[in-house]
């Protein structure tokens, strides 16, 4: 894995059809290494489909996705799965943690699948949980944690392997506004500190405000692409290591 995120991510001429419905209609996008990008648009605009194509979760109907000099969109399902495991991290709206596993094992799962020895994987998981202020929850299962704590665990899992790109699909959608914005602050800050590129799908302009760039998509095409010229707020240390999330 490239822990310094030196590989840019790009899509060229991306289309995606679901039956007679065209979700993407020839999208071109370049995302620089280390950049944070928010993708916004109304329901059904194609924003999640774009994220899924860029992340190799689905293959585009036509066009290509590249990570550095590798065309990942033309790979087999198995090879795309390997790219997702070794180069990408994911944070979803509901966390998608394994309910039967405690937090530290949830964070360790991608590392174990990538071949990291169990002891090393659990040690790395513990380090990230401490870094994100939920070290005391390491032995709790998802059903025993709050929504904010769950998303901190999900962020730890996404970043523990040193991914090139972290993809977040509505990562604050299931949280109240205050907790959601704190989670987004943590996600943005930790991705930046680790050198990872961040791609976020969100409906919340305040969440998007934590990113360097805003891409607006409508009817499967990019309607606007704006680099924000305002610096992101600098977080206090407590945002990472202290405080209770609701």
Helices and strands as residue ranges (DSSP letters): E 9-18, E 21-31, E 36-40, H 47-54, E 62-67, E 70-71, H 77-87, E 88-92, H 103-113, H 118-131, G 135-137, G 142-144, H 147-159, E 165-169, H 177-194, E 197-201, H 205-208, E 213-218, E 221-227, H 238-241
